[in-house]
C-alpha cells in the first residue's frame, strides 16, 4: 500500500498483510463510513457491503463489528478485585499494590474487561478510527460485567478540544449515553 493510504487492487483490507498500518488509516475508515452513510441516504444498496465487507475489528474476519470468538476472548473482570481501583487481585482487598499509597482523584473505578491486545484493538477502532457504533458494544460489555450503581445520574470526562476535533466525537460521552440508556440513568455533562 506504499504508506499513502491508497490500497492496491489486490489489497484485502483490513487483513492485508503487506499494507501494515496504511490500510488501517483513519482516512480509509472515515471514507468507508461516509460511503456507508451516503448508501443509506440514497436508498441503501448492498454494493458497498460487497466492495467493502464489514470486518471484525480484532481479527479481520467477517463480522458486523466484533466476531463471536473475539468477543468471547475478551477476558471479563469479575471478583476478586481491588475495591478502590478495580484491578484484579488474588482475593478481595480495599487497596491493592497498584493504588495503595497513591493519591487518586476518584473514590473507586471499575473495568469490564482486561486491557489486552483484543481490547486495545477494539478501543482503537472505536476511538481513533471513528467506528462510533462500537460504543454500543462497549456499553453491552460494561453492563454485562459491572452492576448498575446506586446513582442518580451518569457523567463523563469531556474530551480535549483538539482530540475531539481529530476524532469528530467524544468516546466517553457516547459510552455514557449508551450505558445510561441501558441502566435507565440520565447523562449530564457536569465536568464541562
Backbone as CSV, one residue per row, in Angstrom:
resi,resn,N_x,N_y,N_z,CA_x,CA_y,CA_z,C_x,C_y,C_z
1,UNK,0.818,-1.196,0.000,0.000,0.000,0.000,0.858,1.253,0.000
2,UNK,2.144,1.124,0.162,3.050,2.236,-0.009,2.984,3.309,1.048
3,UNK,2.188,3.107,2.100,2.132,4.093,3.164,1.373,5.357,2.813
4,UNK,0.716,5.401,1.663,-0.005,6.605,1.280,-1.502,6.491,1.533
5,UNK,-1.950,5.401,2.137,-3.359,5.235,2.460,-4.196,4.722,1.310
6,UNK,-3.592,4.527,0.139,-4.331,4.017,-1.007,-4.027,2.539,-1.157
7,UNK,-5.073,1.748,-1.210,-4.899,0.307,-1.315,-4.726,-0.107,-2.769
8,UNK,-3.796,-1.026,-3.056,-3.667,-1.534,-4.415,-4.840,-2.428,-4.759
9,UNK,-4.935,-2.834,-5.997,-6.067,-3.649,-6.445,-6.151,-4.972,-5.696
10,UNK,-5.028,-5.554,-5.333,-5.043,-6.852,-4.681,-5.131,-6.759,-3.160
11,UNK,-5.321,-5.577,-2.610,-5.407,-5.392,-1.160,-6.732,-5.954,-0.650
12,UNK,-6.674,-6.694,0.426,-7.883,-7.241,1.044,-8.068,-6.616,2.417
13,UNK,-7.998,-5.300,2.426,-8.140,-4.553,3.668,-9.344,-5.044,4.422
14,UNK,-9.369,-5.245,5.740,-8.328,-4.888,6.688,-7.355,-6.011,7.001
15,UNK,-7.373,-7.076,6.220,-6.482,-8.189,6.522,-5.248,-8.202,5.644
16,UNK,-4.992,-7.127,4.924,-3.846,-7.045,4.015,-2.554,-7.085,4.826
17,UNK,-1.773,-8.143,4.639,-0.543,-8.276,5.423,0.575,-7.397,4.872
18,UNK,0.514,-7.054,3.608,1.567,-6.227,3.019,1.389,-4.762,3.354
19,UNK,0.166,-4.386,3.717,-0.128,-2.973,3.872,0.333,-2.395,5.185
20,UNK,0.242,-3.161,6.248,0.573,-2.617,7.559,-0.434,-1.562,7.964
21,UNK,-0.012,-0.526,8.660,-0.953,0.458,9.172,-1.586,1.332,8.100
22,UNK,-1.041,1.372,6.909,-1.593,2.262,5.880,-3.021,1.888,5.529
23,UNK,-3.314,0.597,5.434,-4.666,0.180,5.090,-5.629,0.452,6.224
24,UNK,-5.124,0.558,7.421,-5.993,0.782,8.563,-6.033,2.256,8.957
25,UNK,-5.660,3.119,8.051,-5.597,4.539,8.367,-6.981,5.101,8.591
26,UNK,-7.041,6.175,9.350,-8.319,6.812,9.659,-9.003,7.297,8.396
27,UNK,-8.243,7.690,7.378,-8.883,8.171,6.158,-9.637,7.050,5.471
28,UNK,-9.073,5.848,5.450,-9.792,4.723,4.848,-11.051,4.421,5.624
29,UNK,-10.960,4.389,6.952,-12.127,4.084,7.772,-13.184,5.164,7.625
30,UNK,-12.756,6.421,7.728,-13.734,7.504,7.649,-14.383,7.565,6.280
31,UNK,-13.610,7.323,5.213,-14.212,7.372,3.887,-15.182,6.218,3.708
32,UNK,-14.863,5.045,4.250,-15.787,3.924,4.190,-17.045,4.230,4.984
33,UNK,-16.894,4.829,6.171,-18.057,5.195,6.975,-18.911,6.225,6.251
34,UNK,-18.264,7.187,5.600,-19.006,8.202,4.855,-19.758,7.562,3.688
35,UNK,-19.116,6.608,3.014,-19.793,5.924,1.921,-21.000,5.150,2.422
36,UNK,-20.857,4.488,3.577,-22.000,3.758,4.134,-23.140,4.710,4.476
37,UNK,-22.819,5.899,5.001,-23.853,6.885,5.317,-24.559,7.332,4.046
38,UNK,-23.788,7.604,2.988,-24.391,8.004,1.716,-25.229,6.874,1.140
39,UNK,-24.785,5.649,1.312,-25.527,4.498,0.811,-26.918,4.456,1.438
40,UNK,-26.984,4.666,2.754,-28.283,4.669,3.431,-29.144,5.837,2.965
41,UNK,-28.515,6.975,2.743,-29.271,8.162,2.337,-29.858,8.011,0.941
42,UNK,-29.218,7.226,0.074,-29.679,7.089,-1.294,-30.390,5.766,-1.551
43,UNK,-31.061,5.227,-0.582,-31.875,4.049,-0.826,-31.274,2.739,-0.374
44,UNK,-30.050,2.696,0.045,-29.450,1.502,0.622,-29.148,0.405,-0.382
45,UNK,-27.966,0.367,-0.897,-27.542,-0.646,-1.847,-26.615,-1.629,-1.142
46,UNK,-26.635,-2.871,-1.570,-25.742,-3.868,-0.998,-24.380,-3.844,-1.676
47,UNK,-24.258,-3.038,-2.714,-22.997,-2.964,-3.451,-21.831,-2.559,-2.559
48,UNK,-22.045,-1.578,-1.686,-20.957,-1.124,-0.818,-20.515,-2.230,0.125
49,UNK,-21.452,-3.010,0.638,-21.081,-4.122,1.512,-20.329,-5.212,0.763
50,UNK,-20.553,-5.325,-0.528,-19.797,-6.290,-1.325,-18.381,-5.799,-1.590
51,UNK,-18.236,-4.506,-1.849,-16.926,-3.935,-2.140,-16.099,-3.769,-0.868
52,UNK,-16.742,-3.264,0.180,-16.085,-3.058,1.476,-16.818,-3.883,2.532
53,UNK,-16.571,-5.196,2.588,-17.291,-6.011,3.571,-16.924,-5.612,4.994
54,UNK,-17.889,-5.707,5.868,-17.642,-5.371,7.271,-16.809,-6.471,7.895
55,UNK,-15.878,-6.056,8.737,-14.914,-6.980,9.326,-14.863,-6.818,10.830
56,UNK,-14.445,-7.881,11.496,-14.193,-7.829,12.935,-13.011,-6.891,13.163
57,UNK,-13.144,-5.984,14.117,-12.078,-5.009,14.360,-10.861,-5.629,15.036
58,UNK,-10.984,-6.855,15.538,-9.865,-7.503,16.216,-9.120,-8.448,15.272
59,UNK,-9.839,-9.384,14.645,-9.165,-10.395,13.821,-9.287,-10.148,12.330
60,UNK,-10.182,-9.279,11.895,-10.364,-9.002,10.476,-11.277,-9.974,9.772
61,UNK,-11.844,-10.942,10.492,-12.771,-11.889,9.897,-14.113,-11.249,9.610
62,UNK,-14.987,-11.940,8.894,-16.291,-11.372,8.572,-17.149,-11.211,9.828
63,UNK,-17.602,-10.001,10.073,-18.467,-9.698,11.221,-18.942,-8.263,11.086
64,UNK,-20.013,-7.913,11.762,-20.506,-6.541,11.743,-19.563,-5.608,12.491
65,UNK,-19.042,-6.030,13.618,-18.106,-5.209,14.388,-17.090,-6.079,15.114
66,UNK,-17.587,-7.098,15.803,-16.735,-7.979,16.597,-17.284,-9.389,16.437
67,UNK,-16.462,-10.304,15.974,-16.935,-11.676,15.768,-17.126,-12.372,17.121
68,UNK,-17.829,-13.461,17.096,-18.136,-14.184,18.325,-16.910,-14.685,19.061
69,UNK,-15.932,-15.220,18.326,-14.744,-15.743,19.009,-13.927,-14.624,19.637
70,UNK,-13.841,-13.467,18.974,-13.102,-12.339,19.562,-13.858,-11.765,20.757
71,UNK,-15.183,-11.734,20.665,-15.981,-11.271,21.798,-15.794,-12.194,23.002
72,UNK,-15.775,-13.495,22.735,-15.569,-14.463,23.811,-14.153,-14.388,24.378
73,UNK,-13.182,-13.957,23.555,-11.801,-13.893,24.026,-11.535,-12.688,24.932
74,UNK,-12.440,-11.703,24.935,-12.271,-10.562,25.842,-12.471,-11.052,27.272
75,UNK,-11.408,-10.984,28.074,-11.452,-11.515,29.438,-12.225,-10.560,30.349
76,UNK,-13.412,-11.004,30.761,-14.245,-10.208,31.665,-13.618,-10.195,33.047
77,UNK,-13.632,-9.018,33.681,-13.035,-8.867,35.009,-14.122,-8.923,36.072
78,UNK,-14.112,-9.991,36.823,-15.079,-10.149,37.900,-14.386,-10.056,39.243
79,UNK,-14.898,-10.791,40.179,-14.304,-10.840,41.512,-13.196,-11.889,41.504
80,UNK,-12.238,-11.830,42.375,-11.937,-10.769,43.335,-11.214,-9.605,42.653
81,UNK,-11.367,-8.441,43.255,-10.761,-7.244,42.698,-10.523,-6.239,43.822
82,UNK,-9.725,-5.234,43.495,-9.470,-4.139,44.427,-10.707,-3.239,44.455
83,UNK,-11.190,-2.926,45.627,-12.382,-2.086,45.752,-12.132,-0.650,45.316
84,UNK,-10.890,-0.210,45.360,-10.587,1.174,45.028,-10.325,1.369,43.530
85,UNK,-9.404,0.605,42.959,-9.031,0.840,41.557,-9.624,-0.180,40.596
86,UNK,-10.191,-1.273,41.108,-10.817,-2.267,40.253,-9.881,-3.285,39.647
87,UNK,-8.594,-3.237,39.990,-7.628,-4.180,39.428,-7.916,-5.593,39.937
88,UNK,-7.726,-6.607,39.079,-7.919,-7.984,39.539,-6.891,-8.332,40.608
89,UNK,-7.333,-9.031,41.626,-6.458,-9.436,42.725,-6.691,-10.910,43.052
90,UNK,-5.834,-11.470,43.877,-5.981,-12.870,44.278,-7.127,-13.051,45.258
91,UNK,-7.428,-12.025,46.041,-8.538,-12.034,46.985,-9.061,-10.606,47.110
92,UNK,-10.276,-10.411,47.581,-10.829,-9.054,47.689,-10.016,-8.201,48.663
93,UNK,-9.658,-6.999,48.233,-8.914,-6.063,49.072,-9.505,-4.668,48.909
94,UNK,-9.300,-3.822,49.935,-9.755,-2.434,49.835,-8.813,-1.607,48.970
95,UNK,-7.487,-1.851,49.116,-6.475,-1.180,48.305,-5.404,-2.191,47.941
96,UNK,-5.065,-2.216,46.666,-4.063,-3.179,46.193,-2.685,-2.518,46.104
97,UNK,-1.706,-3.284,45.640,-0.357,-2.742,45.481,-0.323,-1.596,44.477
98,UNK,-1.179,-1.659,43.470,-1.189,-0.635,42.422,-1.642,0.726,42.938
99,UNK,-2.636,0.755,43.803,-3.196,2.047,44.209,-2.907,2.421,45.663
100,UNK,-2.382,1.504,46.438,-2.073,1.802,47.834,-0.989,2.868,47.921
101,UNK,-1.245,3.887,48.705,-0.280,4.956,48.888,-0.293,6.005,47.789
102,UNK,-1.126,5.825,46.775,-1.224,6.802,45.687,-2.415,7.705,45.904
103,UNK,-2.242,8.945,45.541,-3.364,9.883,45.596,-4.064,9.839,44.246
104,UNK,-5.295,9.366,44.244,-6.075,9.341,43.013,-7.348,10.149,43.232
105,UNK,-7.848,10.735,42.159,-8.935,11.708,42.265,-10.323,11.093,42.152
106,UNK,-10.470,9.828,42.521,-11.789,9.204,42.485,-11.906,8.236,43.649
107,UNK,-13.139,7.927,43.996,-13.378,7.018,45.120,-13.144,5.568,44.718
108,UNK,-13.620,5.188,43.523,-13.407,3.831,43.042,-13.543,3.810,41.529
109,UNK,-12.970,2.783,40.934,-13.018,2.604,39.483,-13.311,1.150,39.189
110,UNK,-13.778,0.894,37.987,-14.100,-0.475,37.608,-13.942,-0.649,36.114
111,UNK,-13.349,-1.735,35.686,-13.213,-2.073,34.269,-14.030,-3.322,33.990
112,UNK,-14.538,-3.428,32.779,-15.332,-4.590,32.399,-14.454,-5.718,31.871
113,UNK,-13.413,-5.371,31.110,-12.537,-6.379,30.515,-11.080,-6.009,30.744
114,UNK,-10.228,-7.015,30.675,-8.781,-6.779,30.782,-8.315,-6.055,29.531
115,UNK,-7.415,-5.119,29.706,-6.919,-4.332,28.576,-5.768,-5.075,27.906
116,UNK,-6.112,-6.132,27.180,-5.125,-6.918,26.455,-5.135,-6.498,24.985
117,UNK,-4.501,-7.266,24.116,-4.399,-6.886,22.702,-5.764,-6.761,22.030
118,UNK,-6.677,-7.699,22.307,-8.002,-7.645,21.683,-8.771,-6.407,22.136
119,UNK,-8.739,-6.112,23.426,-9.426,-4.920,23.940,-8.780,-3.656,23.386
120,UNK,-7.475,-3.653,23.260,-6.760,-2.489,22.718,-7.189,-2.207,21.275
121,UNK,-7.325,-3.246,20.453,-7.767,-3.073,19.068,-9.217,-2.580,19.002
122,UNK,-10.057,-3.094,19.885,-11.454,-2.657,19.943,-11.541,-1.176,20.298
123,UNK,-10.816,-0.768,21.324,-10.831,0.632,21.760,-10.246,1.540,20.679
124,UNK,-9.183,1.121,20.034,-8.572,1.941,18.976,-9.528,2.120,17.800
125,UNK,-10.230,1.064,17.424,-11.192,1.176,16.323,-12.312,2.138,16.682
126,UNK,-12.742,2.101,17.915,-13.837,2.952,18.374,-13.394,4.409,18.518
127,UNK,-12.273,4.619,19.192,-11.850,5.983,19.496,-11.100,6.648,18.360
128,UNK,-10.136,5.960,17.770,-9.236,6.584,16.815,-9.635,6.390,15.355
129,UNK,-10.343,5.309,15.056,-10.708,5.044,13.671,-12.136,5.461,13.354
130,UNK,-12.851,6.023,14.324,-14.163,6.596,14.060,-15.312,5.619,13.946
131,UNK,-15.173,4.402,14.437,-16.265,3.435,14.378,-17.173,3.638,15.594
132,UNK,-18.012,4.644,15.524,-18.817,5.076,16.664,-19.819,4.041,17.139
133,UNK,-20.236,3.134,16.260,-21.196,2.107,16.662,-20.621,1.153,17.707
134,UNK,-19.299,1.147,17.854,-18.688,0.280,18.852,-18.975,0.743,20.277
135,UNK,-19.465,1.964,20.445,-19.847,2.439,21.774,-20.963,1.571,22.346
136,UNK,-21.898,1.154,21.506,-22.987,0.282,21.962,-22.443,-1.070,22.404
137,UNK,-21.461,-1.593,21.666,-20.843,-2.863,22.034,-20.089,-2.733,23.357
138,UNK,-19.357,-1.637,23.517,-18.630,-1.401,24.770,-19.600,-1.269,25.937
139,UNK,-20.718,-0.595,25.715,-21.721,-0.455,26.773,-22.315,-1.811,27.158
140,UNK,-22.538,-2.679,26.170,-23.030,-4.022,26.459,-22.037,-4.792,27.331
141,UNK,-20.745,-4.671,27.015,-19.716,-5.333,27.820,-19.713,-4.808,29.248
142,UNK,-19.810,-3.493,29.395,-19.825,-2.896,30.737,-21.038,-3.381,31.511
143,UNK,-22.213,-3.336,30.898,-23.442,-3.725,31.600,-23.486,-5.223,31.894
144,UNK,-22.774,-6.008,31.112,-22.687,-7.450,31.354,-21.883,-7.750,32.621
145,UNK,-20.854,-6.958,32.888,-19.908,-7.255,33.968,-20.125,-6.367,35.194
146,UNK,-20.362,-5.098,34.987,-20.443,-4.137,36.088,-21.896,-3.977,36.512
147,UNK,-22.196,-4.165,37.811,-23.580,-3.980,38.252,-23.988,-2.506,38.211
148,UNK,-25.277,-2.267,38.014,-25.798,-0.899,37.982,-25.530,-0.234,39.322
149,UNK,-24.917,0.949,39.294,-24.612,1.629,40.564,-25.862,2.266,41.163
150,UNK,-25.790,2.522,42.445,-26.905,3.231,43.098,-26.632,4.727,42.960
151,UNK,-26.785,5.216,41.738,-26.525,6.617,41.429,-27.776,7.227,40.819
152,UNK,-27.810,8.538,40.809,-28.948,9.244,40.241,-28.677,9.686,38.809
153,UNK,-27.427,9.783,38.445,-27.058,10.259,37.113,-25.676,9.746,36.734
154,UNK,-25.381,9.801,35.455,-24.046,9.472,34.947,-23.451,10.731,34.334
155,UNK,-22.140,10.817,34.375,-21.442,11.900,33.695,-20.226,11.324,32.992
156,UNK,-19.493,12.138,32.313,-18.337,11.698,31.542,-17.269,12.775,31.607
157,UNK,-16.057,12.368,31.340,-14.946,13.320,31.277,-14.965,13.945,29.887
158,UNK,-15.015,15.276,29.811,-15.035,15.905,28.487,-13.733,15.661,27.733
159,UNK,-13.855,15.545,26.437,-12.676,15.313,25.599,-11.865,16.593,25.468
160,UNK,-10.567,16.406,25.293,-9.693,17.524,24.956,-10.195,18.100,23.635
161,UNK,-10.311,19.427,23.517,-10.855,20.014,22.273,-10.125,19.575,21.001
162,UNK,-8.810,19.457,21.056,-8.067,19.016,19.867,-8.360,17.565,19.526
163,UNK,-8.440,16.724,20.548,-8.753,15.311,20.294,-10.171,15.157,19.770
164,UNK,-11.099,15.916,20.341,-12.482,15.841,19.858,-12.549,16.269,18.395
165,UNK,-11.803,17.290,18.037,-11.771,17.741,16.647,-11.169,16.666,15.743
166,UNK,-10.070,16.043,16.177,-9.435,14.983,15.387,-10.356,13.783,15.215
167,UNK,-10.999,13.374,16.313,-11.855,12.184,16.283,-13.230,12.467,15.704
168,UNK,-13.699,13.690,15.890,-15.046,14.022,15.435,-16.136,13.646,16.421
169,UNK,-15.734,13.151,17.577,-16.711,12.780,18.616,-15.981,12.619,19.936
170,UNK,-16.764,12.502,21.010,-16.211,12.262,22.337,-16.597,10.839,22.749
171,UNK,-15.671,9.881,22.685,-15.999,8.495,23.014,-16.552,8.319,24.427
172,UNK,-16.041,9.064,25.401,-16.528,8.921,26.776,-17.988,9.355,26.884
173,UNK,-18.340,10.402,26.190,-19.727,10.868,26.202,-20.648,9.836,25.554
174,UNK,-20.226,9.283,24.440,-21.040,8.284,23.738,-21.224,7.030,24.589
175,UNK,-20.167,6.613,25.274,-20.270,5.453,26.158,-21.225,5.738,27.306
176,UNK,-21.130,6.932,27.897,-22.037,7.293,28.996,-23.488,7.289,28.532
177,UNK,-23.748,7.801,27.339,-25.117,7.821,26.803,-25.639,6.396,26.604
178,UNK,-24.799,5.528,26.045,-25.203,4.134,25.811,-25.456,3.394,27.131
179,UNK,-24.570,3.586,28.104,-24.754,2.931,29.408,-25.967,3.518,30.118
180,UNK,-26.135,4.840,30.056,-27.292,5.488,30.677,-28.601,4.950,30.137
181,UNK,-28.668,4.691,28.846,-29.878,4.124,28.253,-30.152,2.723,28.788
182,UNK,-29.110,1.932,28.958,-29.289,0.567,29.451,-29.622,0.530,30.941
183,UNK,-29.016,1.406,31.712,-29.268,1.452,33.152,-30.414,2.393,33.509
184,UNK,-31.006,3.027,32.523,-32.095,3.987,32.717,-31.693,5.094,33.690
185,UNK,-30.519,5.673,33.399,-30.000,6.794,34.183,-29.774,7.974,33.238
186,UNK,-30.106,9.202,33.691,-29.815,10.369,32.851,-28.318,10.630,32.793
187,UNK,-27.869,11.148,31.661,-26.471,11.506,31.473,-26.391,13.024,31.431
188,UNK,-25.571,13.568,32.340,-25.455,15.019,32.482,-23.995,15.421,32.334
189,UNK,-23.747,16.481,31.596,-22.401,16.997,31.410,-22.052,17.893,32.597
190,UNK,-21.468,17.318,33.637,-21.163,18.052,34.855,-19.750,18.627,34.864
191,UNK,-18.853,18.091,34.073,-17.456,18.464,34.151,-17.011,19.408,33.038
192,UNK,-17.899,19.758,32.144,-17.521,20.614,31.005,-17.327,22.062,31.430
